Amino acid sequence: MKTRVYVTLKNGVLDPQGKAIHHALEGLGFSGVNDVRAGKLIELDLEESVSDADIEAMCRKLLANTVIENFRIERAAA
Amino acid sequence: MKTRVYVTLKNGVLDPQGKAIHHALEGLGFSGVNDVRAGKLIELDLEESVSDADIEAMCRKLLANTVIENFRIERAAA
């Protein structure tokens, strides 16, 4: 069972990586870029037995730093 | 205009970050995890004038290393 976890910084949290990407895009001559936010995409291949609660616990304990990050779980089609 | 770019490693490319997450999950006592692949999620806030070709060029020139990575562009609702 494929599951995707999207981890993004909470609003208001400074995103130096996003800023660096933003400046680099402008340096390459791309215009029209207002903001860039960088996050993580974690793809998990799980046994069917793994429950939503387990995945949530994985996110809270390891995959996301819930002080500064949000996470969203998306169960992909099998 | 919000646009999301998903950058993932191509199949067959070694993913040490994914391996480290996998071992850490097992160390925390989570079972049923077959594989973990780590990737990037980049959220772009763009002007309406930015074309699909521009976004593709951003990906090819900066956001993804197309030798070892795939990218997928998703235009989010405005």
Backbone of each chain as nested JSON, in Angstrom:
{
  "chains": [
    {"id": "A", "residues": [
      {"number": 1, "name": "MET", "atoms": {"N": [0.866, -1.213, 0.0], "CA": [0.0, 0.0, 0.0], "C": [0.892, 1.249, 0.0]}},
      {"number": 2, "name": "LYS", "atoms": {"N": [0.732, 2.028, -1.059], "CA": [1.539, 3.248, -1.189], "C": [0.877, 4.394, -0.427]}},
      {"number": 3, "name": "THR", "atoms": {"N": [1.644, 5.072, 0.384], "CA": [1.13, 6.232, 1.111], "C": [2.125, 7.364, 0.957]}},
      {"number": 4, "name": "ARG", "atoms": {"N": [1.598, 8.585, 0.709], "CA": [2.492, 9.735, 0.594], "C": [2.264, 10.682, 1.764]}},
      {"number": 5, "name": "VAL", "atoms": {"N": [3.353, 11.201, 2.298], "CA": [3.268, 12.188, 3.383], "C": [3.907, 13.482, 2.876]}},
      {"number": 6, "name": "TYR", "atoms": {"N": [3.125, 14.564, 2.927], "CA": [3.634, 15.87, 2.512], "C": [3.928, 16.679, 3.765]}},
      {"number": 7, "name": "VAL", "atoms": {"N": [5.171, 17.095, 3.901], "CA": [5.579, 17.868, 5.083], "C": [5.943, 19.273, 4.628]}},
      {"number": 8, "name": "THR", "atoms": {"N": [5.243, 20.265, 5.166], "CA": [5.508, 21.654, 4.763], "C": [5.678, 22.518, 6.007]}},
      {"number": 9, "name": "LEU", "atoms": {"N": [6.413, 23.597, 5.831], "CA": [6.622, 24.502, 6.96], "C": [5.326, 25.254, 7.246]}},
      {"number": 10, "name": "LYS", "atoms": {"N": [5.061, 25.49, 8.533], "CA": [3.885, 26.277, 8.901], "C": [4.05, 27.703, 8.399]}},
      {"number": 11, "name": "ASN", "atoms": {"N": [2.915, 28.364, 8.149], "CA": [2.985, 29.76, 7.727], "C": [3.703, 30.575, 8.803]}},
      {"number": 12, "name": "GLY", "atoms": {"N": [4.491, 31.53, 8.33], "CA": [5.181, 32.402, 9.285], "C": [6.538, 31.87, 9.698]}},
      {"number": 13, "name": "VAL", "atoms": {"N": [6.802, 30.594, 9.413], "CA": [8.116, 30.047, 9.753], "C": [9.073, 30.4, 8.621]}},
      {"number": 14, "name": "LEU", "atoms": {"N": [10.209, 30.96, 8.966], "CA": [11.194, 31.362, 7.957], "C": [11.657, 30.14, 7.169]}},
      {"number": 15, "name": "ASP", "atoms": {"N": [11.752, 30.318, 5.83], "CA": [12.126, 29.189, 4.966], "C": [13.377, 29.561, 4.162]}},
      {"number": 16, "name": "PRO", "atoms": {"N": [14.554, 29.417, 4.762], "CA": [15.787, 29.809, 4.058], "C": [16.001, 29.041, 2.756]}},
      {"number": 17, "name": "GLN", "atoms": {"N": [15.586, 27.759, 2.764], "CA": [15.769, 26.971, 1.542], "C": [14.883, 27.538, 0.419]}},
      {"number": 18, "name": "GLY", "atoms": {"N": [13.669, 27.875, 0.777], "CA": [12.779, 28.472, -0.206], "C": [13.32, 29.794, -0.724]}},
      {"number": 19, "name": "LYS", "atoms": {"N": [13.865, 30.58, 0.186], "CA": [14.443, 31.886, -0.204], "C": [15.608, 31.662, -1.184]}},
      {"number": 20, "name": "ALA", "atoms": {"N": [16.438, 30.67, -0.881], "CA": [17.603, 30.399, -1.742], "C": [17.145, 29.985, -3.136]}},
      {"number": 21, "name": "ILE", "atoms": {"N": [16.11, 29.145, -3.188], "CA": [15.59, 28.711, -4.488], "C": [15.024, 29.916, -5.233]}},
      {"number": 22, "name": "HIS", "atoms": {"N": [14.32, 30.761, -4.495], "CA": [13.717, 31.957, -5.093], "C": [14.79, 32.847, -5.732]}},
      {"number": 23, "name": "HIS", "atoms": {"N": [15.838, 33.112, -4.969], "CA": [16.926, 33.957, -5.509], "C": [17.59, 33.298, -6.707]}},
      {"number": 24, "name": "ALA", "atoms": {"N": [17.771, 31.973, -6.632], "CA": [18.431, 31.271, -7.747], "C": [17.575, 31.344, -9.004]}},
      {"number": 25, "name": "LEU", "atoms": {"N": [16.261, 31.21, -8.844], "CA": [15.377, 31.302, -10.015], "C": [15.491, 32.692, -10.649]}},
      {"number": 26, "name": "GLU", "atoms": {"N": [15.504, 33.699, -9.795], "CA": [15.627, 35.066, -10.34], "C": [16.988, 35.253, -11.001]}},
      {"number": 27, "name": "GLY", "atoms": {"N": [18.002, 34.663, -10.407], "CA": [19.338, 34.748, -10.999], "C": [19.42, 34.082, -12.356]}},
      {"number": 28, "name": "LEU", "atoms": {"N": [18.566, 33.077, -12.559], "CA": [18.556, 32.385, -13.863], "C": [17.673, 33.133, -14.87]}},
      {"number": 29, "name": "GLY", "atoms": {"N": [17.078, 34.244, -14.399], "CA": [16.31, 35.067, -15.333], "C": [14.817, 34.783, -15.351]}},
      {"number": 30, "name": "PHE", "atoms": {"N": [14.338, 33.959, -14.412], "CA": [12.901, 33.692, -14.378], "C": [12.202, 34.834, -13.623]}},
      {"number": 31, "name": "SER", "atoms": {"N": [11.182, 35.399, -14.233], "CA": [10.434, 36.478, -13.551], "C": [9.043, 35.949, -13.2]}},
      {"number": 32, "name": "GLY", "atoms": {"N": [8.332, 36.708, -12.374], "CA": [6.965, 36.307, -12.031], "C": [6.895, 35.33, -10.881]}},
      {"number": 33, "name": "VAL", "atoms": {"N": [8.023, 35.146, -10.192], "CA": [8.019, 34.227, -9.036], "C": [7.835, 35.073, -7.772]}},
      {"number": 34, "name": "ASN", "atoms": {"N": [6.663, 34.954, -7.109], "CA": [6.404, 35.767, -5.921], "C": [7.002, 35.14, -4.665]}},
      {"number": 35, "name": "ASP", "atoms": {"N": [6.869, 33.818, -4.531], "CA": [7.387, 33.166, -3.324], "C": [7.65, 31.689, -3.614]}},
      {"number": 36, "name": "VAL", "atoms": {"N": [8.569, 31.127, -2.833], "CA": [8.902, 29.704, -2.971], "C": [8.958, 29.103, -1.574]}},
      {"number": 37, "name": "ARG", "atoms": {"N": [8.272, 27.992, -1.369], "CA": [8.336, 27.292, -0.081], "C": [8.785, 25.862, -0.356]}},
      {"number": 38, "name": "ALA", "atoms": {"N": [9.806, 25.439, 0.355], "CA": [10.338, 24.084, 0.134], "C": [9.823, 23.157, 1.226]}},
      {"number": 39, "name": "GLY", "atoms": {"N": [9.473, 21.934, 0.823], "CA": [8.991, 20.962, 1.807], "C": [9.479, 19.574, 1.441]}},
      {"number": 40, "name": "LYS", "atoms": {"N": [8.93, 18.569, 2.139], "CA": [9.359, 17.179, 1.912], "C": [8.182, 16.337, 1.444]}},
      {"number": 41, "name": "LEU", "atoms": {"N": [8.539, 15.393, 0.579], "CA": [7.553, 14.398, 0.122], "C": [8.121, 13.035, 0.487]}},
      {"number": 42, "name": "ILE", "atoms": {"N": [7.441, 12.297, 1.34], "CA": [7.949, 10.99, 1.765], "C": [6.973, 9.922, 1.28]}},
      {"number": 43, "name": "GLU", "atoms": {"N": [7.485, 9.012, 0.472], "CA": [6.644, 7.943, -0.068], "C": [6.898, 6.659, 0.727]}},
      {"number": 44, "name": "LEU", "atoms": {"N": [5.836, 6.149, 1.323], "CA": [5.949, 4.949, 2.165], "C": [5.275, 3.773, 1.461]}},
      {"number": 45, "name": "ASP", "atoms": {"N": [5.97, 2.652, 1.429], "CA": [5.361, 1.406, 0.925], "C": [5.059, 0.561, 2.16]}},
      {"number": 46, "name": "LEU", "atoms": {"N": [3.779, 0.465, 2.503], "CA": [3.382, -0.137, 3.78], "C": [2.554, -1.409, 3.573]}},
      {"number": 47, "name": "GLU", "atoms": {"N": [2.601, -2.286, 4.583], "CA": [1.702, -3.438, 4.598], "C": [0.277, -2.936, 4.807]}},
      {"number": 48, "name": "GLU", "atoms": {"N": [-0.694, -3.731, 4.314], "CA": [-2.11, -3.352, 4.478], "C": [-2.47, -3.205, 5.961]}},
      {"number": 49, "name": "SER", "atoms": {"N": [-1.73, -3.915, 6.802], "CA": [-2.067, -3.956, 8.24], "C": [-1.768, -2.63, 8.952]}},
      {"number": 50, "name": "VAL", "atoms": {"N": [-0.994, -1.772, 8.306], "CA": [-0.625, -0.516, 8.972], "C": [-1.836, 0.423, 8.965]}},
      {"number": 51, "name": "SER", "atoms": {"N": [-2.207, 0.897, 10.144], "CA": [-3.437, 1.709, 10.254], "C": [-3.138, 3.195, 10.082]}},
      {"number": 52, "name": "ASP", "atoms": {"N": [-4.215, 3.964, 9.913], "CA": [-4.059, 5.421, 9.812], "C": [-3.406, 5.969, 11.079]}},
      {"number": 53, "name": "ALA", "atoms": {"N": [-3.794, 5.409, 12.203], "CA": [-3.231, 5.88, 13.478], "C": [-1.725, 5.634, 13.522]}},
      {"number": 54, "name": "ASP", "atoms": {"N": [-1.305, 4.495, 12.972], "CA": [0.142, 4.201, 12.932], "C": [0.874, 5.248, 12.084]}},
      {"number": 55, "name": "ILE", "atoms": {"N": [0.271, 5.562, 10.924], "CA": [0.933, 6.511, 10.02], "C": [1.008, 7.888, 10.672]}},
      {"number": 56, "name": "GLU", "atoms": {"N": [-0.085, 8.258, 11.329], "CA": [-0.112, 9.547, 12.042], "C": [0.993, 9.575, 13.105]}},
      {"number": 57, "name": "ALA", "atoms": {"N": [1.152, 8.439, 13.795], "CA": [2.189, 8.365, 14.843], "C": [3.585, 8.473, 14.226]}},
      {"number": 58, "name": "MET", "atoms": {"N": [3.774, 7.849, 13.047], "CA": [5.065, 7.956, 12.361], "C": [5.371, 9.425, 12.056]}},
      {"number": 59, "name": "CYS", "atoms": {"N": [4.345, 10.126, 11.608], "CA": [4.537, 11.545, 11.263], "C": [4.888, 12.345, 12.509]}},
      {"number": 60, "name": "ARG", "atoms": {"N": [4.12, 12.148, 13.575], "CA": [4.334, 12.944, 14.789], "C": [5.662, 12.631, 15.458]}},
      {"number": 61, "name": "LYS", "atoms": {"N": [6.08, 11.354, 15.382], "CA": [7.305, 10.986, 16.098], "C": [8.574, 11.236, 15.288]}},
      {"number": 62, "name": "LEU", "atoms": {"N": [8.433, 11.133, 13.927], "CA": [9.68, 11.186, 13.15], "C": [9.626, 12.06, 11.9]}},
      {"number": 63, "name": "LEU", "atoms": {"N": [8.605, 11.843, 11.082], "CA": [8.635, 12.424, 9.733], "C": [8.47, 13.946, 9.736]}},
      {"number": 64, "name": "ALA", "atoms": {"N": [7.758, 14.472, 10.719], "CA": [7.552, 15.927, 10.736], "C": [7.887, 16.489, 12.113]}},
      {"number": 65, "name": "ASN", "atoms": {"N": [8.424, 17.683, 12.12], "CA": [8.644, 18.387, 13.393], "C": [7.41, 19.264, 13.596]}},
      {"number": 66, "name": "THR", "atoms": {"N": [6.48, 18.775, 14.367], "CA": [5.154, 19.407, 14.446], "C": [5.19, 20.792, 15.097]}},
      {"number": 67, "name": "VAL", "atoms": {"N": [6.348, 21.18, 15.633], "CA": [6.452, 22.546, 16.179], "C": [6.45, 23.548, 15.022]}},
      {"number": 68, "name": "ILE", "atoms": {"N": [7.135, 23.206, 13.94], "CA": [7.259, 24.162, 12.827], "C": [6.715, 23.624, 11.516]}},
      {"number": 69, "name": "GLU", "atoms": {"N": [6.303, 22.364, 11.51], "CA": [5.854, 21.782, 10.246], "C": [4.44, 21.225, 10.334]}},
      {"number": 70, "name": "ASN", "atoms": {"N": [3.736, 21.278, 9.199], "CA": [2.466, 20.583, 9.039], "C": [2.716, 19.318, 8.217]}},
      {"number": 71, "name": "PHE", "atoms": {"N": [1.857, 18.336, 8.389], "CA": [1.98, 17.161, 7.519], "C": [0.602, 16.77, 7.003]}},
      {"number": 72, "name": "ARG", "atoms": {"N": [0.586, 16.198, 5.814], "CA": [-0.668, 15.737, 5.208], "C": [-0.43, 14.331, 4.682]}},
      {"number": 73, "name": "ILE", "atoms": {"N": [-1.327, 13.425, 5.041], "CA": [-1.179, 12.022, 4.65], "C": [-2.116, 11.745, 3.477]}},
      {"number": 74, "name": "GLU", "atoms": {"N": [-1.588, 11.096, 2.456], "CA": [-2.412, 10.787, 1.28], "C": [-2.188, 9.317, 0.905]}},
      {"number": 75, "name": "ARG", "atoms": {"N": [-3.257, 8.555, 1.056], "CA": [-3.157, 7.134, 0.688], "C": [-3.296, 7.026, -0.83]}},
      {"number": 76, "name": "ALA", "atoms": {"N": [-2.234, 6.554, -1.463], "CA": [-2.307, 6.407, -2.917], "C": [-3.045, 5.11, -3.228]}},
      {"number": 77, "name": "ALA", "atoms": {"N": [-3.536, 5.047, -4.469], "CA": [-4.22, 3.819, -4.889], "C": [-3.219, 2.666, -4.789]}},
      {"number": 78, "name": "ALA", "atoms": {"N": [-3.712, 1.486, -4.502], "CA": [-2.78, 0.336, -4.303], "C": [-2.05, -0.007, -5.61]}}
    ]},
    {"id": "B", "residues": [
      {"number": 1, "name": "MET", "atoms": {"N": [-0.895, 32.563, -8.419], "CA": [-1.201, 31.212, -8.862], "C": [-0.247, 30.243, -8.145]}},
      {"number": 2, "name": "LYS", "atoms": {"N": [-0.881, 29.33, -7.379], "CA": [-0.082, 28.353, -6.611], "C": [0.24, 27.154, -7.525]}},
      {"number": 3, "name": "THR", "atoms": {"N": [1.497, 26.765, -7.54], "CA": [1.91, 25.602, -8.309], "C": [2.799, 24.744, -7.427]}},
      {"number": 4, "name": "ARG", "atoms": {"N": [2.568, 23.428, -7.491], "CA": [3.414, 22.53, -6.689], "C": [4.268, 21.672, -7.612]}},
      {"number": 5, "name": "VAL", "atoms": {"N": [5.526, 21.504, -7.243], "CA": [6.43, 20.644, -8.0], "C": [6.87, 19.513, -7.069]}},
      {"number": 6, "name": "TYR", "atoms": {"N": [6.632, 18.288, -7.534], "CA": [7.041, 17.107, -6.758], "C": [8.291, 16.534, -7.408]}},
      {"number": 7, "name": "VAL", "atoms": {"N": [9.361, 16.457, -6.643], "CA": [10.625, 15.941, -7.169], "C": [10.933, 14.629, -6.45]}},
      {"number": 8, "name": "THR", "atoms": {"N": [11.05, 13.56, -7.21], "CA": [11.318, 12.242, -6.609], "C": [12.482, 11.577, -7.328]}},
      {"number": 9, "name": "LEU", "atoms": {"N": [13.167, 10.722, -6.6], "CA": [14.282, 10.014, -7.218], "C": [13.747, 8.99, -8.218]}},
      {"number": 10, "name": "LYS", "atoms": {"N": [14.481, 8.807, -9.305], "CA": [14.094, 7.796, -10.287], "C": [14.243, 6.403, -9.676]}},
      {"number": 11, "name": "ASN", "atoms": {"N": [13.449, 5.464, -10.179], "CA": [13.574, 4.088, -9.682], "C": [14.99, 3.587, -9.932]}},
      {"number": 12, "name": "GLY", "atoms": {"N": [15.486, 2.82, -8.956], "CA": [16.827, 2.267, -9.133], "C": [17.916, 3.161, -8.581]}},
      {"number": 13, "name": "VAL", "atoms": {"N": [17.596, 4.426, -8.333], "CA": [18.6, 5.323, -7.752], "C": [18.605, 5.113, -6.242]}},
      {"number": 14, "name": "LEU", "atoms": {"N": [19.781, 4.891, -5.676], "CA": [19.898, 4.643, -4.233], "C": [19.396, 5.86, -3.467]}},
      {"number": 15, "name": "ASP", "atoms": {"N": [18.628, 5.597, -2.393], "CA": [18.032, 6.688, -1.62], "C": [18.473, 6.57, -0.159]}},
      {"number": 16, "name": "PRO", "atoms": {"N": [19.67, 7.063, 0.165], "CA": [20.166, 6.928, 1.54], "C": [19.259, 7.602, 2.572]}},
      {"number": 17, "name": "GLN", "atoms": {"N": [18.645, 8.731, 2.172], "CA": [17.756, 9.413, 3.116], "C": [16.539, 8.527, 3.43]}},
      {"number": 18, "name": "GLY", "atoms": {"N": [15.996, 7.938, 2.38], "CA": [14.862, 7.035, 2.581], "C": [15.241, 5.853, 3.462]}},
      {"number": 19, "name": "LYS", "atoms": {"N": [16.435, 5.321, 3.215], "CA": [16.919, 4.179, 4.033], "C": [17.029, 4.606, 5.507]}},
      {"number": 20, "name": "ALA", "atoms": {"N": [17.56, 5.797, 5.731], "CA": [17.745, 6.259, 7.116], "C": [16.388, 6.405, 7.8]}},
      {"number": 21, "name": "ILE", "atoms": {"N": [15.415, 6.95, 7.087], "CA": [14.068, 7.099, 7.656], "C": [13.48, 5.72, 7.948]}},
      {"number": 22, "name": "HIS", "atoms": {"N": [13.682, 4.8, 7.023], "CA": [13.165, 3.444, 7.184], "C": [13.738, 2.796, 8.464]}},
      {"number": 23, "name": "HIS", "atoms": {"N": [15.056, 2.872, 8.618], "CA": [15.685, 2.291, 9.821], "C": [15.183, 2.986, 11.089]}},
      {"number": 24, "name": "ALA", "atoms": {"N": [15.01, 4.308, 11.008], "CA": [14.564, 5.043, 12.199], "C": [13.143, 4.63, 12.587]}},
      {"number": 25, "name": "LEU", "atoms": {"N": [12.286, 4.456, 11.577], "CA": [10.91, 4.018, 11.87], "C": [10.929, 2.648, 12.555]}},
      {"number": 26, "name": "GLU", "atoms": {"N": [11.759, 1.762, 12.047], "CA": [11.836, 0.428, 12.663], "C": [12.409, 0.527, 14.069]}},
      {"number": 27, "name": "GLY", "atoms": {"N": [13.361, 1.42, 14.239], "CA": [13.933, 1.618, 15.571], "C": [12.911, 2.137, 16.566]}},
      {"number": 28, "name": "LEU", "atoms": {"N": [11.916, 2.863, 16.055], "CA": [10.87, 3.388, 16.937], "C": [9.759, 2.344, 17.173]}},
      {"number": 29, "name": "GLY", "atoms": {"N": [9.95, 1.183, 16.535], "CA": [9.008, 0.098, 16.794], "C": [7.869, 0.003, 15.797]}},
      {"number": 30, "name": "PHE", "atoms": {"N": [7.936, 0.753, 14.71], "CA": [6.882, 0.656, 13.692], "C": [7.178, -0.542, 12.781]}},
      {"number": 31, "name": "SER", "atoms": {"N": [6.196, -1.405, 12.627], "CA": [6.395, -2.566, 11.723], "C": [5.513, -2.366, 10.494]}},
      {"number": 32, "name": "GLY", "atoms": {"N": [5.749, -3.213, 9.495], "CA": [4.919, -3.138, 8.288], "C": [5.374, -2.099, 7.286]}},
      {"number": 33, "name": "VAL", "atoms": {"N": [6.593, -1.573, 7.514], "CA": [7.117, -0.583, 6.561], "C": [8.047, -1.314, 5.586]}},
      {"number": 34, "name": "ASN", "atoms": {"N": [7.626, -1.435, 4.311], "CA": [8.442, -2.176, 3.338], "C": [9.537, -1.296, 2.754]}},
      {"number": 35, "name": "ASP", "atoms": {"N": [9.185, -0.046, 2.416], "CA": [10.196, 0.831, 1.797], "C": [9.818, 2.292, 2.027]}},
      {"number": 36, "name": "VAL", "atoms": {"N": [10.854, 3.151, 2.018], "CA": [10.626, 4.587, 2.192], "C": [11.442, 5.321, 1.13]}},
      {"number": 37, "name": "ARG", "atoms": {"N": [10.818, 6.242, 0.416], "CA": [11.531, 7.062, -0.574], "C": [11.296, 8.524, -0.201]}},
      {"number": 38, "name": "ALA", "atoms": {"N": [12.398, 9.27, -0.102], "CA": [12.281, 10.679, 0.277], "C": [12.404, 11.545, -0.964]}},
      {"number": 39, "name": "GLY", "atoms": {"N": [11.576, 12.592, -1.035], "CA": [11.644, 13.508, -2.176], "C": [11.395, 14.931, -1.72]}},
      {"number": 40, "name": "LYS", "atoms": {"N": [11.212, 15.822, -2.701], "CA": [11.015, 17.239, -2.375], "C": [9.662, 17.712, -2.892]}},
      {"number": 41, "name": "LEU", "atoms": {"N": [9.087, 18.617, -2.112], "CA": [7.836, 19.275, -2.52], "C": [8.138, 20.769, -2.542]}},
      {"number": 42, "name": "ILE", "atoms": {"N": [8.032, 21.397, -3.699], "CA": [8.344, 22.833, -3.808], "C": [7.076, 23.564, -4.206]}},
      {"number": 43, "name": "GLU", "atoms": {"N": [6.661, 24.486, -3.358], "CA": [5.438, 25.247, -3.615], "C": [5.824, 26.622, -4.161]}},
      {"number": 44, "name": "LEU", "atoms": {"N": [5.344, 26.909, -5.354], "CA": [5.676, 28.175, -6.025], "C": [4.436, 29.056, -6.06]}},
      {"number": 45, "name": "ASP", "atoms": {"N": [4.615, 30.308, -5.696], "CA": [3.541, 31.305, -5.841], "C": [3.935, 32.16, -7.037]}},
      {"number": 46, "name": "LEU", "atoms": {"N": [3.242, 31.982, -8.147], "CA": [3.654, 32.579, -9.42], "C": [2.618, 33.574, -9.933]}},
      {"number": 47, "name": "GLU", "atoms": {"N": [3.079, 34.529, -10.746], "CA": [2.168, 35.413, -11.464], "C": [1.424, 34.604, -12.526]}},
      {"number": 48, "name": "GLU", "atoms": {"N": [0.212, 35.082, -12.884], "CA": [-0.567, 34.371, -13.91], "C": [0.208, 34.283, -15.224]}},
      {"number": 49, "name": "SER", "atoms": {"N": [1.111, 35.241, -15.428], "CA": [1.81, 35.33, -16.717], "C": [2.825, 34.211, -16.913]}},
      {"number": 50, "name": "VAL", "atoms": {"N": [3.174, 33.504, -15.843], "CA": [4.191, 32.45, -15.959], "C": [3.566, 31.241, -16.669]}},
      {"number": 51, "name": "SER", "atoms": {"N": [4.205, 30.82, -17.765], "CA": [3.621, 29.738, -18.588], "C": [4.084, 28.364, -18.106]}},
      {"number": 52, "name": "ASP", "atoms": {"N": [3.42, 27.328, -18.598], "CA": [3.829, 25.95, -18.278], "C": [5.269, 25.704, -18.727]}},
      {"number": 53, "name": "ALA", "atoms": {"N": [5.604, 26.273, -19.893], "CA": [6.964, 26.086, -20.413], "C": [7.991, 26.705, -19.46]}},
      {"number": 54, "name": "ASP", "atoms": {"N": [7.619, 27.854, -18.887], "CA": [8.533, 28.501, -17.929], "C": [8.751, 27.583, -16.709]}},
      {"number": 55, "name": "ILE", "atoms": {"N": [7.643, 27.021, -16.221], "CA": [7.746, 26.18, -15.014], "C": [8.579, 24.934, -15.321]}},
      {"number": 56, "name": "GLU", "atoms": {"N": [8.341, 24.38, -16.496], "CA": [9.131, 23.201, -16.918], "C": [10.619, 23.565, -16.972]}},
      {"number": 57, "name": "ALA", "atoms": {"N": [10.904, 24.753, -17.489], "CA": [12.307, 25.192, -17.582], "C": [12.902, 25.384, -16.185]}},
      {"number": 58, "name": "MET", "atoms": {"N": [12.101, 25.917, -15.244], "CA": [12.573, 26.069, -13.862], "C": [12.96, 24.711, -13.296]}},
      {"number": 59, "name": "CYS", "atoms": {"N": [12.121, 23.713, -13.585], "CA": [12.385, 22.368, -13.069], "C": [13.663, 21.809, -13.677]}},
      {"number": 60, "name": "ARG", "atoms": {"N": [13.762, 21.91, -14.986], "CA": [14.929, 21.318, -15.669], "C": [16.228, 22.035, -15.309]}},
      {"number": 61, "name": "LYS", "atoms": {"N": [16.16, 23.352, -15.107], "CA": [17.401, 24.106, -14.857], "C": [17.814, 24.103, -13.392]}},
      {"number": 62, "name": "LEU", "atoms": {"N": [16.799, 24.017, -12.482], "CA": [17.169, 24.203, -11.067], "C": [16.522, 23.222, -10.094]}},
      {"number": 63, "name": "LEU", "atoms": {"N": [15.211, 23.088, -10.193], "CA": [14.483, 22.405, -9.115], "C": [14.756, 20.897, -9.073]}},
      {"number": 64, "name": "ALA", "atoms": {"N": [15.043, 20.321, -10.227], "CA": [15.28, 18.86, -10.24], "C": [16.566, 18.547, -10.984]}},
      {"number": 65, "name": "ASN", "atoms": {"N": [17.256, 17.539, -10.512], "CA": [18.431, 17.042, -11.24], "C": [17.923, 15.901, -12.131]}},
      {"number": 66, "name": "THR", "atoms": {"N": [17.642, 16.226, -13.37], "CA": [16.92, 15.28, -14.237], "C": [17.727, 14.019, -14.558]}},
      {"number": 67, "name": "VAL", "atoms": {"N": [19.009, 13.996, -14.155], "CA": [19.783, 12.763, -14.357], "C": [19.272, 11.682, -13.408]}},
      {"number": 68, "name": "ILE", "atoms": {"N": [18.952, 12.069, -12.177], "CA": [18.548, 11.067, -11.183], "C": [17.15, 11.318, -10.617]}},
      {"number": 69, "name": "GLU", "atoms": {"N": [16.539, 12.425, -11.01], "CA": [15.24, 12.754, -10.428], "C": [14.159, 12.94, -11.496]}},
      {"number": 70, "name": "ASN", "atoms": {"N": [12.932, 12.609, -11.116], "CA": [11.748, 12.922, -11.914], "C": [11.061, 14.123, -11.272]}},
      {"number": 71, "name": "PHE", "atoms": {"N": [10.322, 14.89, -12.057], "CA": [9.524, 15.96, -11.439], "C": [8.112, 15.93, -12.01]}},
      {"number": 72, "name": "ARG", "atoms": {"N": [7.167, 16.348, -11.198], "CA": [5.772, 16.414, -11.626], "C": [5.225, 17.779, -11.2]}},
      {"number": 73, "name": "ILE", "atoms": {"N": [4.596, 18.449, -12.17], "CA": [4.083, 19.805, -11.913], "C": [2.581, 19.716, -11.69]}},
      {"number": 74, "name": "GLU", "atoms": {"N": [2.117, 20.362, -10.637], "CA": [0.672, 20.348, -10.345], "C": [0.219, 21.778, -10.071]}},
      {"number": 75, "name": "ARG", "atoms": {"N": [-0.652, 22.271, -10.964], "CA": [-1.171, 23.631, -10.762], "C": [-2.305, 23.549, -9.742]}},
      {"number": 76, "name": "ALA", "atoms": {"N": [-2.09, 24.202, -8.598], "CA": [-3.144, 24.17, -7.579], "C": [-4.199, 25.203, -7.953]}},
      {"number": 77, "name": "ALA", "atoms": {"N": [-5.395, 25.023, -7.383], "CA": [-6.467, 26.005, -7.621], "C": [-5.978, 27.366, -7.133]}},
      {"number": 78, "name": "ALA", "atoms": {"N": [-6.41, 28.392, -7.79], "CA": [-5.938, 29.763, -7.432], "C": [-6.401, 30.157, -6.033]}}
    ]}
  ]
}
